[in-house]
Amino acid sequence: MLDETIQISMLYDFYGPLLTKRQQQLVDLYFNENLSLTEISSQVGISKQAISVGLKTAERSLKEYENKLGLVKRWETERVG
């Protein structure tokens, strides 16, 4: 789980501005602020299910951006190389 959290956080750093404002908010609260779905639900005013769907959609979008653009992979290669 930690690896997935780190991966999504890194993808969010690179591609976050390409997400909708709502997706940005959900990803930030869940992955960066480490809030539970219940905490986010009470703060944002939508159901836990809606948050879960929004997070999955955002994660899928972030991974698709990386597959198409490869910025994180390039950054990691340059950092190591």
DAJO-V317911 format. One record per pair of residues at least 4 apart in sequence whose C-alpha atoms are under 6 Angstrom apart, sorted by the first residue. I is the first residue (numbers start at 1). J is the second residue. If there is no record, write none. Layout:
I,J ; I,J
//
This chain:
8,12 ; 11,15 ; 12,16 ; 19,23 ; 19,24 ; 23,58 ; 24,28 ; 26,30 ; 27,31 ; 28,32 ; 29,33 ; 29,35 ; 30,34 ; 30,35 ; 35,39 ; 37,41 ; 37,48 ; 40,44 ; 41,45 ; 41,46 ; 41,47 ; 41,48 ; 65,69 ; 66,70 ; 77,81
//
